[in-house]
Amino acid sequence: MDSESSYFKFYNGVVGYPLLFVLIIWFVFWVEIKFGLDFTQWGVRPRTFKGLRGVLFSPFIHSGIKHLWHNTTPLLVLSTALFYFYRTISWKVLVLIVFLSGLGTWLIGRTSYHIGMSGVIYGLVAFLFFKGILAKHYRLVALSLVVVFLYGSLIWGTMPTSQNISWEGHLSGFIAGALIALRFRESVPKPITYAWEEPDYNEADDPFMRQFDEDGNFFELPPDPKIDTEADSYTIIYHFVSNDGDDAQAPDVPQNDL
């Protein structure tokens, strides 16, 4: 596992990749509007061979500006968190979420075209939440709580509340994210450990803890009699020139280090 100092690093992809995803999605929508096209048939069509192409293409297709806005905003936030906090596995996680959420929709979805990035968003929410809890790392747990605070209400989208919403895609994405969090359970940074966290830690051997009595009161330790002041002495060897011009060497003279 990577150390904490090398794991959480900002790099251009933290912002660059999410922005690229959003720009591609908006560009696809612009092409539809500009040229009067409809890419809906490139979405997931459950249990049809042709509908399998939607596993790859459906996340980039949206039905309208409202649908587009509601998906690209959380995508930008969640994918940024993914690329920063899980840098080493971010691409693997993203590809697996896209594939598994689309495949799950193809297996359990109603006979209709399922389009949109929402399945991937549910996958990211589930992954960031469960991964942080399983990792037990203070930063990742904090991220899990932030995800719950921002997008916890999305859980209702995994239920059949509306005929016009692909709850099957939401549910597939959520399950995919949870399973991927379990799959990469060990890919977490190593937290900073201190001496008092070690299993063989003994307070009696800790110079700092010895400055407190049984009631927790601080007191100054007396000088350690075992310290040998002579150990800090050193020898100076120098040369000087006598009046007759001959070099002479002085005997070793011990000096105290003041």
C-alpha positions as CSV (number, residue, x, y, z in Angstrom):
1,M,0.0,0.0,0.0
2,D,1.2,3.5,-0.7
3,S,2.0,5.8,2.2
4,E,-0.4,8.6,2.9
5,S,2.1,11.3,1.8
6,S,2.4,9.8,-1.7
7,Y,-1.2,8.7,-2.0
8,F,-3.1,12.0,-1.8
9,K,-1.6,14.1,-4.5
10,F,-3.1,16.8,-6.7
11,Y,-2.4,16.4,-10.4
12,N,-3.9,17.9,-13.6
13,G,-6.1,14.9,-14.2
14,V,-8.0,15.5,-10.9
15,V,-9.8,18.4,-12.6
16,G,-8.9,17.7,-16.3
17,Y,-10.5,14.3,-16.6
18,P,-13.9,15.2,-15.1
19,L,-14.1,18.4,-17.2
20,L,-13.3,16.3,-20.3
21,F,-16.2,13.9,-19.5
22,V,-18.6,16.8,-19.0
23,L,-17.5,18.5,-22.2
24,I,-17.9,15.3,-24.2
25,I,-21.4,14.8,-22.9
26,W,-22.4,18.4,-23.6
27,F,-20.8,18.1,-27.1
28,V,-22.9,15.1,-27.9
29,F,-26.1,16.9,-26.8
30,W,-25.0,19.9,-28.9
31,V,-24.6,17.7,-32.0
32,E,-28.1,16.3,-31.5
33,I,-29.6,19.8,-31.3
34,K,-27.5,21.3,-34.0
35,F,-28.1,18.7,-36.6
36,G,-31.6,17.5,-35.5
37,L,-30.4,14.0,-34.5
38,D,-31.6,11.6,-31.9
39,F,-29.1,9.2,-30.4
40,T,-31.7,7.5,-28.1
41,Q,-31.5,4.3,-30.1
42,W,-27.9,4.0,-29.0
43,G,-29.0,3.6,-25.4
44,V,-29.3,0.3,-23.5
45,R,-32.1,-1.9,-24.9
46,P,-32.5,-4.7,-22.4
47,R,-32.0,-8.3,-23.5
48,T,-31.4,-7.5,-27.1
49,F,-28.1,-8.0,-28.9
50,K,-28.2,-4.5,-30.5
51,G,-29.0,-3.0,-27.1
52,L,-25.6,-4.1,-25.7
53,R,-24.0,-1.1,-27.5
54,G,-25.7,1.1,-25.0
55,V,-23.5,-0.2,-22.3
56,L,-20.8,2.0,-23.8
57,F,-22.7,4.8,-25.4
58,S,-25.7,5.4,-23.2
59,P,-23.9,7.4,-20.5
60,F,-23.2,10.1,-23.1
61,I,-26.8,10.4,-24.3
62,H,-29.4,12.6,-22.6
63,S,-33.0,13.4,-23.3
64,G,-32.9,17.1,-22.6
65,I,-31.2,20.0,-20.9
66,K,-32.6,19.3,-17.5
67,H,-31.6,15.6,-17.7
68,L,-28.1,16.8,-18.8
69,W,-27.7,19.3,-16.0
70,H,-28.8,17.0,-13.3
71,N,-26.3,14.4,-14.4
72,T,-23.2,16.4,-15.3
73,T,-23.1,18.4,-12.1
74,P,-22.7,15.4,-9.7
75,L,-20.5,13.7,-12.3
76,L,-18.1,16.6,-12.1
77,V,-18.0,16.5,-8.3
78,L,-17.9,12.7,-7.8
79,S,-15.3,12.0,-10.5
80,T,-13.1,14.7,-9.1
81,A,-13.2,13.0,-5.7
82,L,-12.5,9.7,-7.3
83,F,-9.4,10.9,-9.2
84,Y,-8.0,12.7,-6.2
85,F,-8.7,10.2,-3.3
86,Y,-8.3,7.0,-5.3
87,R,-5.7,8.0,-7.9
88,T,-4.1,4.6,-8.3
89,I,-7.3,2.8,-9.1
90,S,-9.5,5.6,-10.5
91,W,-9.6,4.5,-14.1
92,K,-10.2,0.8,-13.2
93,V,-13.1,1.8,-11.0
94,L,-14.6,4.1,-13.6
95,V,-14.5,1.6,-16.4
96,L,-15.9,-1.1,-14.2
97,I,-18.8,1.1,-13.1
98,V,-19.7,2.0,-16.6
99,F,-19.5,-1.6,-17.8
100,L,-21.3,-3.2,-14.8
101,S,-24.0,-0.6,-14.5
102,G,-24.8,-0.8,-18.2
103,L,-24.8,-4.6,-18.2
104,G,-27.0,-4.7,-15.1
105,T,-29.5,-2.4,-16.8
106,W,-29.4,-4.6,-19.9
107,L,-30.3,-7.6,-17.7
108,I,-33.0,-6.3,-15.5
109,G,-34.3,-3.2,-17.3
110,R,-37.8,-2.7,-18.8
111,T,-38.2,-3.0,-22.5
112,S,-37.2,0.5,-23.4
113,Y,-34.2,2.6,-24.2
114,H,-32.2,3.5,-21.1
115,I,-29.9,6.6,-21.5
116,G,-28.0,8.9,-19.3
117,M,-25.0,9.0,-16.9
118,S,-27.2,8.5,-13.8
119,G,-26.2,4.8,-13.5
120,V,-22.5,5.8,-13.4
121,I,-23.3,8.5,-10.8
122,Y,-25.0,6.0,-8.6
123,G,-22.0,3.7,-9.0
124,L,-19.7,6.5,-7.9
125,V,-21.8,7.4,-4.9
126,A,-21.9,3.8,-3.7
127,F,-18.2,3.3,-4.3
128,L,-17.0,6.4,-2.5
129,F,-19.3,5.7,0.4
130,F,-18.6,2.0,1.0
131,K,-14.9,2.3,0.1
132,G,-14.4,5.0,2.7
133,I,-16.2,3.1,5.4
134,L,-14.3,-0.1,4.6
135,A,-10.9,1.7,4.5
136,K,-11.3,3.1,8.0
137,H,-9.0,6.0,7.0
138,Y,-10.0,9.3,8.5
139,R,-9.9,11.2,5.2
140,L,-11.8,8.6,3.3
141,V,-14.4,8.2,6.0
142,A,-14.9,12.0,5.9
143,L,-15.4,11.7,2.2
144,S,-18.0,9.1,2.7
145,L,-19.9,11.4,5.1
146,V,-19.7,14.2,2.6
147,V,-21.1,12.0,-0.2
148,V,-24.0,10.9,2.1
149,F,-24.7,14.6,2.9
150,L,-24.7,15.7,-0.7
151,Y,-26.2,12.7,-2.5
152,G,-27.8,10.5,0.2
153,S,-31.3,11.2,-1.1
154,L,-30.4,9.5,-4.3
155,I,-31.1,6.1,-2.7
156,W,-34.8,6.7,-3.4
157,G,-33.9,6.6,-7.1
158,T,-33.1,2.9,-6.9
159,M,-36.8,2.2,-6.4
160,P,-39.6,2.3,-9.1
161,T,-41.0,5.7,-8.2
162,S,-41.6,6.9,-11.8
163,Q,-42.2,5.4,-15.2
164,N,-39.9,7.9,-16.9
165,I,-36.9,7.2,-14.7
166,S,-34.7,4.3,-15.2
167,W,-34.6,3.0,-11.6
168,E,-33.1,-0.2,-13.0
169,G,-30.0,1.7,-14.2
170,H,-29.8,3.5,-10.8
171,L,-30.0,0.2,-8.9
172,S,-27.5,-1.5,-11.2
173,G,-25.0,1.4,-10.8
174,F,-25.4,1.4,-7.0
175,I,-24.8,-2.4,-6.7
176,A,-21.9,-2.1,-9.1
177,G,-20.2,0.6,-7.0
178,A,-20.7,-1.4,-3.8
179,L,-19.2,-4.5,-5.3
180,I,-16.2,-2.6,-6.7
181,A,-15.6,-1.1,-3.3
182,L,-15.3,-4.7,-1.9
183,R,-13.1,-5.7,-4.8
184,F,-10.5,-3.0,-4.2
185,R,-10.8,-3.2,-0.4
186,E,-7.0,-3.3,0.1
187,S,-6.2,-0.4,-2.2
188,V,-6.0,2.2,0.5
189,P,-3.3,4.5,1.7
190,K,-1.3,3.6,4.8
191,P,-2.3,6.0,7.6
192,I,0.4,7.7,9.7
193,T,1.1,5.7,12.8
194,Y,2.6,7.0,16.0
195,A,4.6,5.2,18.7
196,W,1.6,5.0,21.1
197,E,-0.4,3.2,18.4
198,E,2.0,0.3,18.2
199,P,0.8,-3.0,19.9
200,D,4.0,-3.2,22.0
201,Y,3.8,0.4,23.2
202,N,4.8,0.8,26.9
203,E,4.1,4.1,28.7
204,A,7.0,3.5,31.1
205,D,9.4,3.7,28.2
206,D,8.0,6.9,26.8
207,P,10.1,9.9,27.9
208,F,7.1,12.2,27.4
209,M,4.6,10.1,29.3
210,R,7.0,9.7,32.3
211,Q,6.5,13.4,32.9
212,F,2.9,12.8,34.2
213,D,2.0,11.3,37.5
214,E,-0.9,8.8,38.1
215,D,-3.4,11.7,38.3
216,G,-2.3,13.2,35.0
217,N,-0.4,16.1,36.6
218,F,2.7,17.3,34.7
219,F,6.1,17.4,36.5
220,E,9.6,18.0,35.4
221,L,11.9,15.0,35.4
222,P,15.1,15.3,37.4
223,P,18.4,15.1,35.5
224,D,19.4,11.7,34.5
225,P,22.5,10.7,36.6
226,K,23.6,8.3,33.9
227,I,24.4,11.1,31.6
228,D,28.2,11.4,31.4
229,T,29.2,15.0,30.9
230,E,32.7,13.9,29.9
231,A,31.1,12.2,26.9
232,D,30.7,15.6,25.3
233,S,34.4,16.5,25.5
234,Y,36.5,16.6,22.4
235,T,40.2,17.1,21.6
236,I,41.6,20.0,19.7
237,I,44.9,19.5,17.8
238,Y,46.5,22.7,16.4
239,H,49.8,23.9,15.0
240,F,51.6,27.1,15.8
241,V,54.8,28.8,14.6
242,S,57.4,29.6,17.2
243,N,59.6,32.7,17.1
244,D,62.4,30.9,15.3
245,G,60.1,29.9,12.5
246,D,60.0,26.2,13.2
247,D,56.6,24.4,13.3
248,A,55.8,22.8,16.6
249,Q,52.8,20.7,17.6
250,A,51.1,21.2,20.9
251,P,50.1,18.2,23.0
252,D,46.5,17.0,23.0
253,V,44.5,19.2,25.2
254,P,41.0,18.0,26.2
255,Q,38.4,20.7,26.0
256,N,34.8,20.7,27.3
257,D,32.0,21.3,24.9
258,L,30.4,24.5,26.3
